[in-house]
Amino acid sequence: MELINELNLTQLAWLLTCENKVIKVSYDFTVLTEYTQDDIVERNLAEVFSILRMSEISYKNETARECYLFTKSYDAREVEIQICCKSSSMSNQRLYIFKEKENSRLEEKFINLKQFYSDNVFALAIHSVPDMVLLRANQKYLDFLGEPFNKKENSLGRQQRDITKNYDNRDIERFWTRILHDGVDYHQYEVKFNSSYLGETYWDIAVVPIYEEGKLKYLIEAATDITEQVLYRRTIQAQAEMIKKQNQELENVMKQQGEFFSFIAHEFRTPLTTMNSTLQLLDLLYSQEMTDNIKKYMNTLKRSTFQQLRLVNNLLDITRAESGYLTVKKKNYDIVSTTRVIVNSIKPYALAKNIKLKLTAAFEHKFIALDDEKYERILLNLVSNAIKFTPEKKEIIIKLTANNNKVFISIIDSGIGIPEDKQAIIFERFGQANSKRSRENEGTGIGLYLVKLLVESMGGNITLNSKENEGTTFIIEFQDIMIDNIPEEEAAELTNNRLVESLNMEFSNIYFE
């Protein structure tokens, strides 16, 4: 103990060695490291420095050196080590004095990160520069490293290259070399890592450099695991591509074999109609006896049946229209009252999505020649589309105007709009906007094509004005004429069961109660 007696070591953390074996440690050393004397004394010096996760150069270098040691609870402590020696024929002692740097504790220096460490929402780590030692990390980050580095004792205090052995180290080295070289904030999205432990994973990564006294001191890394989102998106994209390909194939077949599709549609329609009637009968006779689960499954069956009936009816009408066999039965209807009945029947569906549906007319009454069933289908299709693509708390306006012997029905929404480069094809068969409209509300792409055919079958025309993220306006144009020797009619026919069934089919892929 000669060396200790020669120096004033009051309130200092130190350990004393003789022949490279620790023979004594100070109380302040045990406070600093959280290790007891029994943990340290009588151990080889190299073993002690390994326990403290300090590099070999830390104790072999004779000069003072700054480095990190790790406590028993794996907290990093930045210290300066001073070495005092006394060699003689009687003793070969070395005294290692550890002085912790002021305001260097990471848990205090980066206190604003404390909550993020405990939440484990994303992977978070702090690395030292330039040796890239992992100083602090939450469990999410350790899990990313994989076994055996998903435990603190196997990762903290070790260099980055030693704890990423589950990954392709060439990718890791390139990643960190670029960051160290640039020394600026780094953000990269969908970074792919191949791990022998986790397999292929994707991460959004942000690295922030921390400077002290003009020198790069730390790198704070935050990473979010987006593997599920990426794989889900790829699955959706693959399905979308498959559907697009199937639609293209279907279009080619339909162009060549219109009559065949008409026959197939009739064959589908018969069992679907029977199924629909059966479901209605079951609901009428046994609704009181059904459990909630059965009612839920019944509603699913109803919705699927209406969706298929809607598709079949659309295909039949398209085939008839293209073949010249679409029957048009015009009568003189009041366009105002007819439109009002349809709009009022749709309002519950709009209100269910917290959308206001408003009808305005520049006149109280106006009788024109219409096929009421086709006009009903046109309006239901356009308004249901507007409801699909209009956010909550917005408004859809159906406006009736007249000018130059023409009547205009405008359906105005404040939805997501249609890209300009897609507006030219929106009325084509299988024409879709190929944007958020088609991704979130996938369909066959024949609805607006059929609307155009139905409008034109009554001598009308349909156009659109649209701007992305602002909304879309569809404008239907009919001649302001009446048919001679045919009595004028209000909209009484529209209040029958046909309208109810049309509503169920048109809105089956939006609402169904």
Solvent accessible surface area in square Angstrom, and as a share of the most:
residue,aa,sasa,rsa
1,M,102,0.46
2,E,79,0.35
3,L,9,0.04
4,I,29,0.15
5,N,124,0.64
6,E,103,0.46
7,L,68,0.34
8,N,129,0.66
9,L,21,0.10
10,T,101,0.59
11,Q,156,0.70
12,L,47,0.23
13,A,9,0.07
14,W,16,0.06
15,L,0,0.00
16,L,0,0.00
17,T,2,0.01
18,C,36,0.22
19,E,117,0.53
20,N,88,0.45
21,K,91,0.39
22,V,0,0.00
23,I,49,0.25
24,K,74,0.31
25,V,2,0.01
26,S,11,0.07
27,Y,162,0.62
28,D,49,0.26
29,F,0,0.00
30,T,25,0.14
31,V,89,0.51
32,L,15,0.07
33,T,0,0.00
34,E,75,0.34
35,Y,26,0.10
36,T,74,0.43
37,Q,84,0.37
38,D,131,0.68
39,D,38,0.20
40,I,0,0.00
41,V,35,0.20
42,E,114,0.51
43,R,85,0.31
44,N,76,0.39
45,L,2,0.01
46,A,47,0.37
47,E,74,0.33
48,V,0,0.00
49,F,1,0.01
50,S,76,0.49
51,I,46,0.23
52,L,0,0.00
53,R,54,0.20
54,M,15,0.07
55,S,58,0.37
56,E,99,0.45
57,I,92,0.47
58,S,1,0.01
59,Y,21,0.08
60,K,118,0.50
61,N,48,0.25
62,E,88,0.40
63,T,90,0.52
64,A,58,0.45
65,R,78,0.29
66,E,91,0.41
67,C,16,0.10
68,Y,34,0.13
69,L,0,0.00
70,F,2,0.01
71,T,2,0.01
72,K,99,0.42
73,S,57,0.37
74,Y,59,0.22
75,D,38,0.19
76,A,6,0.05
77,R,13,0.05
78,E,6,0.03
79,V,0,0.00
80,E,51,0.23
81,I,1,0.01
82,Q,59,0.26
83,I,23,0.12
84,C,38,0.23
85,C,66,0.39
86,K,56,0.24
87,S,86,0.55
88,S,60,0.39
89,S,119,0.76
90,M,165,0.74
91,S,17,0.11
92,N,65,0.33
93,Q,10,0.05
94,R,68,0.25
95,L,0,0.00
96,Y,1,0.01
97,I,10,0.05
98,F,4,0.02
99,K,86,0.36
100,E,54,0.24
101,K,74,0.31
102,E,153,0.69
103,N,133,0.68
104,S,6,0.04
105,R,78,0.28
106,L,5,0.02
107,E,52,0.23
108,E,109,0.49
109,K,65,0.27
110,F,23,0.09
111,I,116,0.59
112,N,112,0.57
113,L,24,0.12
114,K,137,0.58
115,Q,114,0.50
116,F,88,0.37
117,Y,24,0.09
118,S,79,0.51
119,D,65,0.34
120,N,55,0.28
121,V,107,0.61
122,F,48,0.20
123,A,1,0.00
124,L,3,0.02
125,A,0,0.00
126,I,0,0.00
127,H,0,0.00
128,S,3,0.02
129,V,26,0.15
130,P,108,0.68
131,D,60,0.31
132,M,17,0.08
133,V,20,0.12
134,L,0,0.00
135,L,2,0.01
136,R,55,0.20
137,A,7,0.05
138,N,8,0.04
139,Q,78,0.35
140,K,66,0.28
141,Y,2,0.01
142,L,0,0.00
143,D,65,0.34
144,F,17,0.07
145,L,0,0.00
146,G,0,0.00
147,E,99,0.45
148,P,74,0.47
149,F,14,0.06
150,N,29,0.15
151,K,115,0.49
152,K,87,0.37
153,E,78,0.35
154,N,44,0.23
155,S,0,0.00
156,L,5,0.02
157,G,14,0.13
158,R,86,0.32
159,Q,45,0.20
160,Q,10,0.04
161,R,139,0.51
162,D,43,0.22
163,I,0,0.00
164,T,1,0.00
165,K,127,0.54
166,N,24,0.12
167,Y,12,0.05
168,D,50,0.26
169,N,48,0.25
170,R,165,0.60
171,D,57,0.29
172,I,9,0.05
173,E,95,0.43
174,R,148,0.54
175,F,15,0.06
176,W,13,0.05
177,T,85,0.49
178,R,118,0.43
179,I,2,0.01
180,L,56,0.28
181,H,155,0.69
182,D,76,0.39
183,G,10,0.09
184,V,92,0.53
185,D,85,0.44
186,Y,31,0.12
187,H,110,0.49
188,Q,66,0.29
189,Y,159,0.60
190,E,67,0.30
191,V,17,0.09
192,K,101,0.43
193,F,14,0.06
194,N,77,0.40
195,S,10,0.06
196,S,102,0.66
197,Y,96,0.36
198,L,75,0.37
199,G,33,0.32
200,E,78,0.35
201,T,11,0.07
202,Y,7,0.03
203,W,8,0.03
204,D,39,0.20
205,I,6,0.03
206,A,26,0.20
207,V,0,0.00
208,V,59,0.34
209,P,15,0.10
210,I,43,0.22
211,Y,110,0.42
212,E,60,0.27
213,E,184,0.82
214,G,74,0.71
215,K,143,0.61
216,L,27,0.14
217,K,38,0.16
218,Y,0,0.00
219,L,0,0.00
220,I,20,0.10
221,E,9,0.04
222,A,28,0.21
223,A,6,0.05
224,T,58,0.34
225,D,56,0.29
226,I,19,0.10
227,T,19,0.11
228,E,144,0.65
229,Q,107,0.47
230,V,1,0.01
231,L,86,0.43
232,Y,146,0.56
233,R,95,0.35
234,R,108,0.39
235,T,67,0.39
236,I,63,0.32
237,Q,93,0.41
238,A,62,0.48
239,Q,84,0.37
240,A,40,0.31
241,E,110,0.49
242,M,102,0.46
243,I,56,0.28
244,K,105,0.45
245,K,126,0.53
246,Q,92,0.41
247,N,23,0.12
248,Q,92,0.41
249,E,89,0.40
250,L,58,0.29
251,E,39,0.17
252,N,82,0.42
253,V,62,0.36
254,M,7,0.03
255,K,130,0.55
256,Q,145,0.64
257,Q,87,0.39
258,G,26,0.25
259,E,148,0.67
260,F,104,0.43
261,F,25,0.10
262,S,24,0.16
263,F,117,0.49
264,I,51,0.26
265,A,3,0.02
266,H,90,0.40
267,E,96,0.43
268,F,115,0.48
269,R,88,0.32
270,T,91,0.53
271,P,69,0.43
272,L,20,0.10
273,T,67,0.39
274,T,82,0.48
275,M,87,0.39
276,N,9,0.05
277,S,61,0.39
278,T,65,0.38
279,L,9,0.05
280,Q,95,0.42
281,L,96,0.48
282,L,65,0.32
283,D,54,0.28
284,L,141,0.70
285,L,102,0.51
286,Y,100,0.38
287,S,29,0.19
288,Q,170,0.76
289,E,133,0.60
290,M,27,0.12
291,T,79,0.46
292,D,119,0.61
293,N,97,0.50
294,I,84,0.42
295,K,85,0.36
296,K,129,0.55
297,Y,136,0.52
298,M,17,0.08
299,N,51,0.26
300,T,62,0.36
301,L,87,0.43
302,K,32,0.14
303,R,102,0.37
304,S,48,0.31
305,T,2,0.01
306,F,9,0.04
307,Q,59,0.26
308,Q,84,0.37
309,L,8,0.04
310,R,49,0.18
311,L,53,0.26
312,V,8,0.04
313,N,22,0.11
314,N,11,0.05
315,L,20,0.10
316,L,1,0.00
317,D,11,0.06
318,I,0,0.00
319,T,11,0.06
320,R,74,0.27
321,A,25,0.20
322,E,83,0.37
323,S,56,0.36
324,G,66,0.63
325,Y,163,0.62
326,L,30,0.15
327,T,82,0.48
328,V,51,0.29
329,K,147,0.62
330,K,61,0.26
331,K,74,0.31
332,N,0,0.00
333,Y,2,0.01
334,D,0,0.00
335,I,0,0.00
336,V,1,0.01
337,S,20,0.13
338,T,0,0.00
339,T,0,0.00
340,R,112,0.41
341,V,39,0.23
342,I,0,0.00
343,V,1,0.00
344,N,74,0.38
345,S,27,0.17
346,I,0,0.00
347,K,73,0.31
348,P,83,0.52
349,Y,45,0.17
350,A,0,0.00
351,L,122,0.61
352,A,74,0.57
353,K,44,0.19
354,N,72,0.37
355,I,2,0.01
356,K,121,0.51
357,L,11,0.05
358,K,83,0.35
359,L,39,0.20
360,T,45,0.26
361,A,43,0.33
362,A,77,0.60
363,F,40,0.17
364,E,143,0.64
365,H,114,0.51
366,K,46,0.20
367,F,41,0.17
368,I,0,0.00
369,A,10,0.08
370,L,0,0.00
371,D,6,0.03
372,D,11,0.06
373,E,50,0.22
374,K,17,0.07
375,Y,0,0.00
376,E,0,0.00
377,R,46,0.17
378,I,0,0.00
379,L,0,0.00
380,L,1,0.01
381,N,8,0.04
382,L,1,0.00
383,V,0,0.00
384,S,0,0.00
385,N,19,0.10
386,A,4,0.03
387,I,0,0.00
388,K,30,0.13
389,F,20,0.08
390,T,2,0.01
391,P,62,0.39
392,E,105,0.47
393,K,168,0.71
394,K,94,0.40
395,E,60,0.27
396,I,0,0.00
397,I,44,0.22
398,I,0,0.00
399,K,82,0.35
400,L,0,0.00
401,T,45,0.26
402,A,42,0.32
403,N,91,0.47
404,N,122,0.62
405,N,119,0.61
406,K,64,0.27
407,V,0,0.00
408,F,45,0.19
409,I,0,0.00
410,S,11,0.07
411,I,1,0.01
412,I,50,0.25
413,D,13,0.07
414,S,39,0.25
415,G,4,0.04
416,I,35,0.18
417,G,3,0.03
418,I,0,0.00
419,P,17,0.11
420,E,149,0.67
421,D,110,0.57
422,K,50,0.21
423,Q,40,0.18
424,A,91,0.71
425,I,62,0.32
426,I,7,0.04
427,F,27,0.11
428,E,92,0.41
429,R,25,0.09
430,F,27,0.11
431,G,12,0.11
432,Q,44,0.20
433,A,3,0.03
434,N,97,0.50
435,S,20,0.13
436,K,91,0.39
437,R,15,0.05
438,S,11,0.07
439,R,157,0.57
440,E,113,0.51
441,N,49,0.25
442,E,78,0.35
443,G,34,0.33
444,T,51,0.29
445,G,15,0.15
446,I,2,0.01
447,G,15,0.15
448,L,18,0.09
449,Y,35,0.13
450,L,5,0.03
451,V,2,0.01
452,K,66,0.28
453,L,32,0.16
454,L,3,0.01
455,V,0,0.00
456,E,75,0.34
457,S,39,0.25
458,M,9,0.04
459,G,54,0.52
460,G,12,0.11
461,N,64,0.33
462,I,9,0.05
463,T,65,0.38
464,L,24,0.12
465,N,94,0.48
466,S,25,0.16
467,K,128,0.54
468,E,92,0.41
469,N,130,0.67
470,E,106,0.48
471,G,10,0.10
472,T,2,0.01
473,T,27,0.16
474,F,6,0.03
475,I,42,0.22
476,I,0,0.00
477,E,40,0.18
478,F,5,0.02
479,Q,82,0.37
480,D,43,0.22
481,I,100,0.51
482,M,83,0.37
483,I,57,0.29
484,D,119,0.62
485,N,155,0.80
486,I,59,0.30
487,P,98,0.62
488,E,101,0.45
489,E,49,0.22
490,E,89,0.40
491,A,6,0.04
492,A,79,0.61
493,E,65,0.29
494,L,0,0.00
495,T,92,0.54
496,N,72,0.37
497,N,125,0.64
498,R,72,0.26
499,L,8,0.04
500,V,84,0.48
501,E,70,0.31
502,S,16,0.10
503,L,13,0.06
504,N,42,0.22
505,M,24,0.11
506,E,18,0.08
507,F,1,0.00
508,S,1,0.00
509,N,63,0.32
510,I,45,0.23
511,Y,38,0.14
512,F,41,0.17
513,E,182,0.81
